Amino acid sequence: MDQQLKLDYSNCLKEFVGNEGISTEEIEALKSKLQTTHSEVLNKKSAGQLGFMELPYKVDEAKKIRQFAVKNKNRYDDFIVIGIGGSALGNTALQQSLRHTYWNLLNRKSRKNWLRLFVPDNVDPTLLSDLLESVNLKRTLINIISKSGTTAECLANFFVIKDKLIKKVGRKKYPDHVIITTDKEKGYLRELVKSGESIANFVVPPNVGGRFSVLSPVGLVSAAWTGINIMKLLAGAQEMDKKCSSNDVQKNPALMYSALQYLLYWKGKKTSVMMPYSNSLYGIADWFRQLWAESLGKKTNRKNETVNVGPTPIKSLGATDQHSQVQLYIEGPYDKIITFLSVEKFRNTVKIPKIDKLDNPADKLDNPADKSHYLGGHSLNELLKSEEQATRLALTQQGRPNCSIILPEINESSIGQLIYMLELATAYAGELFDINAFDQPGVELGKQLTYALLGRPGYEDKKKELLDHFNSYDKNKKVI
């Protein structure tokens, strides 16, 4: 079987969906801009600005990560990632796609001594409390991930666990249960490493943003400790990088994907739905939401003009959301493009046994001569694929643009290809929209206000501003 990921964009074209789609002429008219986009991305890579494009080739670092996990895995049972956003979503996506669905329920032998993985990516007190009641900290390894080393949510959860760890194993031994992944030079976590506590640590490259960091130690460390072949993951990303080296949009799937999204955005398709027909890929859709939203949702362009652009990413799951969202997609506003994540061959085949029909008139109406239920003899694989094909056709017949990213199988190679393609498509889309796809100024204000509320030094003026706002709000709020 061909192991290369493919992009089928036929159903985005007018030829298939009518006037709601785009024409081949529109793609051709964008050709010059797409070639410039491709060149600009390569120029930024050469200038050292796009570190995520270098990650697939950092094989030596991946080998060290793998060796560290192999050497020490028998000392622990559980691995807890303390992160949020780009320091957690990728970890979860890798685990969901490349490990057993119920990995944490398997016994140690079935897991071949690899660790269970937990990613409490919030400061919900119940979430963390319930987790800590469920693991033996004496047999647990903690990986706190924060590029800045100052992320409030990460530090808060870490402080709670660190305190409990010290009480369980003692101050002298607690560093044996911690891995820090952070900036090479600065931040609280780097200072903790420098303090002499002998904590294992890995570096987040300075030119790699959090949402683009899954193929760095941010994602690779936890993946290695659960037995994922991170070398094959990087090899898949390398393969996609080579495939996307062309400036010809017809040969470069990442460039084509960004072009489709860009052209359809300006035709009113401002909602981008990612719909995997595989539970294993649902975490990828979750990870992609952050990548697409945080990168492309911007108030100003590079000329500092107010543009307020950005497609809204939605995650959906086939066939589950055929029973919740697809009604909207087929009969609601013409404001969406749907991306199917399609799998040609699943890891398992589950046959549906032949079942005799119930002896009632309703069953006999189908085919009086056939005594067995129509599902019998098929497989869950066939049923899921049939539902995917039917949903795709229904959308197409109703003039709803959709495309399919086709994975031959779900394995390290295909996931590496998929991740890199989507990251590169995001960089291309930033160029097309003429915005900075690598900052997140809209997130920073919320952080500053949180710091002020919690009394962080240097934010006293912000706190006064907040208190004035709350006082005014309390006087005028409307509650029923």
N, C-alpha and C positions, 0 to 999 in steps of 0.2 A: 504493500500500500504506500502511495506517495505520502510522505510525512510533512509536506509543506502546507502551511495554513493558506487558505484562499479567501478572497473577497468577491462575492457575487453581488453586483450592484444593479443588475438588470431592472429590478422592480422600483428603482428610483427614476427610471427614464420615462418620458412621455409615451414612448412606444408601448409601454406595459401598463402605466397607471393614468394615462391621459394628461390633461393640462396641469394637474397637481404635481407632476414630475418635472424633471429637467430634460433638455434635449442634448444630444451629442454635440450639437453646434455650440451650446452654452459652455460645455466642458472645453471644447476646442477654443472658444473665445477667451477662456481663462488661462489658456496654455502658457502664454508669456508670463503672466503673474505667478503661475505655479512654478515655472522654472526659476524665477527670481526668488520665490519663497524657498525652494530647495537650496539655492545658492546661499541665501542669507543664513539658513540653519547651519549649513556646513561651515560658513565663515565664523559663526559664533562658536561652533565646536572647535575650530582651529584656534580661536582666540581664548579657549579654555573656559568659555562661559556655560557650556552645556555638558556638564559632567556626566549626566545620565547616559550620554551616548558612548562614554568610555567604559562604563561599568561591565558590559558583557566581556570585555577583554582583560579584566582584572582576575585572571585565573589563579595566579599565585596566592593572592589574598584568600580566595575561595578555598584553595587547598588547605591553607592554615586553619581556616574556620572549621572545615570538615575534620581535619586531624585532631583539633582541640575537642570536638564533640565525641569522636570515636574513642579517644583516650580516656575521657572522663564520664561517659554516659552511665556506667554501672554504679556511679556514686549517688545518682539521683533517680527519682521517679517522675517528678513533675517539673515543667518549665513554665514560668509565668512571665509574660511580656507586659511590662508597665509602659504603656505608650498611648497616644491618642492621635487621631487623624492619620497623617502619613507615616506615623511611627507605630501603627497598629493595623490599619486596613489591609495593607499588603501582606502582612504576616498571616492574617486570617484567610485572605484569598488563596495564598499558597497552600495553607493547611487544608482548607476545604476542597481544593481542586486536586491535590496530589496525595492525600492520605485517605484512609478508610473513613466513610461517613461518620461512623461511631467510634472513632479512634480512641477517645478517652475512656470508652467502656471495655475495650479489649484488655485482656490480661497482658502481663509483661512479656510472656513467651510469644504471644501472637504479635506483639509489637517489636519483637526481636531486640528487646531491651532498650528500644528508643523511648523517649520521654513523652508523657502526655503534655498537651499544650493548652494553656489558658490565657486569654487576652482580655482582661477587664479594662476596656477602653473608655471608662467614664469614672466620675467621682461620686457616683451613686453609692451611698453608704451600705445599702443592702447588697449590692453587687459584690463589693469587696469583702464584706463580712461573711457572706455565704461562701465565697471562695476560700477564705482562710479557715473556715470551719471544715472544709472538704479536703484539705491537703495536709500532709505532714511536713512542716517546714524544715525538719531535720533532713528530709530527702527531697528538698525543693531548690531549684535554681531560679534566680530572679534576673531578668534582663530589663533594666530600665533604659529606655530609648528617648532621647531628646536632643535634637541637633543643637539648639541654643544652650541646652543644659539648665534652662530656667523655666521650662513649661510648668505652670502652676499645677495642673492636674497630675502630671507625671510625678513631680516632686512630692505632692501631697500623698499620693498612694504609696510612693517609695518610702516616705518617712514612717508611715503606718506599718508597712511590712518590715522595714529595717528594725524598728523598735521591737516588734514581735520576734524577729529573727534573733536579735541579741539576747532576748530573754530565753529563747529556746536553746541556742547553741553557744552563747557567750560572745563577748566582743571580739575575742581573739580569732574565733572561727567564722564569724559572720561574713568576712570577705570571700570565703570559699563558696558562698552561696549567691554571689552577686556578679553580674556582668554589666558593665556600663558601655553604652554606645552613644557617642556624643561628638562634639566638635574637637578638633585636634588641639586647640590652644586655649579656648576661653569657656566661661560658664561655670556654674556651681558644680556640675558633675565632673568636669575636667579638673577642677580644684580638688575635688574629693579623691580623684585618682592620684593627683600629685601629693596628697597629704601623707602618703606612705603606708596606706592600708592594704597594699598588694591586691587590689581589685583588678580582675581581668577586664580588659577594655578594648573596644574597637572604635574606629573613626568614621564619622559621617563626612564625606568629602565636602569642602566648603562650597564647591560649585554644583552641588546636588541638592535640590530642594526636597523637603520631606515627602511630598506626594509623588516625586520621581525616584524615590530612594529604595524601592523594594528589591532591586537587584544589587544593592550595596549591603554592607553588614547589617543594616536596619532590618532587612528581610531574610538575609541568608543565614544569620546566626540561629534564629529559632527554627528555620527550615532544616538546617543541618542536624539539630538536636532531636528532630522527630524522624530522621532518616531519609529525608528528601535528597535526591541526588542533585546537589546544587551545581555541579559541573555540567551536567546535561541541561540544566535550566539556562545557564549562561551560554552554552553552545546553541541552544534554540534562539536566544536573543541575537547572537552573532549571525546566525543564518538569516534572520529577518533584517538585520542591519545591512547585510550584503544585498539582499533582495531590494532594499529601499535605497540603494546607492544611485539608482538611475533618476534623472530629472524628467523622464518620460512618465506622465501620469498613468499611462496604460500599463506600465511595468512596475510601478511603485504603489503597493496597496495602501501604505500610510498616507501618501500624498493624495491618492484618489479618495480615501475616506474623508480626509479633511476638506477636499474640494466638494464632495457631496454635501457634507454638513454645512459648509459655507454657502453654497448656492441655494440650498433648500431653506436655510435660515432667512435669506432675503426674499424667499417666496412665502414667508409666513410660518415656516415649520420651526418654531422657536423652542419646541420641546423635543428632546432627544431621548427616546426610550431604548434601553438595552434589555433584551429579553432572551436569556439563555434557556435552551431546552435541555437543561441538566442541572440538578441541584448542586452538583459539584462546582459549577461555574457561577453560582449566585454571589459568592464572595467577590468574584471578579467584577460583577456589575456594581457591587457596593463600593469597591475600590475605585472604579471608573467614575462614579458620581463625584467623588472629591476631586479627582484629576481634572475632569472636564469643567466642573463648576468653579473651583477655586482658580483655575488657570484662565478661563475665558470670560468669567463674569466680571467686567470692569467698567468703572464709571468713565474713565478718560482714555483716549488713545495716545499714541506717542507724540502727537502734536499738542497734547494737553487740552484737546477739545473734549467736551462732554458728549459721550456717545451712549453710555449705559447699555452695552451689548452683553450678550452671553446666552447661549442655549441652556435651557433648564434640563438637567439629566434626571431621568426617572429609571428606577430598576423595576423589573417585572420578571416573572418566572413562568415558563411554560412547563407543563400544561396548567399549573395551579391558577395563574392569573387570567386564563381564559374564562374563569368563573368569577372574576372580580373586575378586571380592568379592560378586557378586550371589547366589551360592549361600547365603552367610551372611545376606544381607538377606531372602531369601525363606523360608528354613527355620530360621534361627537365632532367638535371643531376640526377643521383641516389644518391643524397646527403642529403636527408631529411627524417625525421620522423614526421608524422602528428599526433597530439593529438586532437581528437574531444571532445568537451564538449557537451554532449548529454542530452536532457531534456525529461523525459518520459511524464510528464503532465504539460502543461502550465497553467498559472493563468486564461487565457481566451480561449474560443473557438469561432472562427469566421467562420461561414458558408458561402460558396460561393453560391449565388442564382443560380437557373437553368435559363439558358439563351438560347433562340432559336438561332440557327445558322443563320448567314447571308445568304441571298439567292444568293449564288454564287457557281460556279462549284468547287472551291477549297475545300470549306467546305463539299460538298456532296461526295467528293472522300473518306473521312475518313470512313463513313458508311452511305450510301444513305438512309437507313431505320431509322437512328437516327437523329432527327431534333434538338436535344439540344447539346450545347457545352460540350465537355468531362469533363471540370472542374466543371460544374454545379452540385450541390448536395454534393460536397466534402467540405472540410474546409481548411483554411490556415494552420491549424495544420497538416492535412494530407499531404498537398503539401510540407511543410517544412521538415517533417519527411521523405517523399519519396525522396526528393532531397538529404537529408543527407545520406540515405541508398544507393542511387544510386552513390553518390560521393565516399562513402566508398568502395563500390564494384568495381567501376572503378579503383580506386587507387590500390586495392588489386589485381585485374586481371592484372594490369601492373607492378606488383612486387614492389609496393611502400609501405614500412612498415607504419602501422598506428595503433593507439589504441584509445579506447574511455573511457573517464571518464563519468560515467552515473549518473546524478542527478535525483532522483525520481520526485522532484519538485524543483522550485527555492524558497527557504525560508531561514530563519535565520539558521536553523539547517543544511541544505545542504551546505550553503555557509561557515558556520563555519567548517564543515568537509573538504570542498574543500581547503580552505585557509591553514588549518593546514597540510593537506596531502602534499600540494605542498611545504610548508616551510620545512617540515621534509624530503621530498624527496631531497630537495636542500642540506640539511645538510649531508644526506647520500651520495649524489653525490660528495660533497667535499672530503669525506673520500675515495671514490673509485678513484677519480682523484689524491688523495694525495696532495691536495692544501688547502689553508686556504679560506674557503667559507665565512668568516665573516669580511674580510678587503676589501679595494678598493684603493690600492696604485696608480692605474692608474688614478683615479679621482683627487687625491691630487695635482698632478703637475699643472693641469689646474687651480685649485683653487689658488695655490701660484702665478701663473703668473697673474691671474686676480687681486689679492691683490696688486701685484707690480704695475700694470698699473694704479690702482686707488689710489696709494700713501699710502697704509697701512703701518704704522711704522713697521720696522723690515725687510722690503722686498726691501730695497734700492739697494742691489747688484743684485737682480733679475731684477729690473727695468732697470738697466744699461745694463744687458745682453739682455733684450728684445729690448731696443732701438738700440743696436748694430745690433741685428738680423734684425730689421725693416729697418734700413739704408741699410744694405747689400741686403736685399730683394728688396727694392725700386730700387736699381741700376741694379738688374739683372732680375726682374720679366718679364714675357712674358704675354702680354694681347692683345687680338684681339677684 
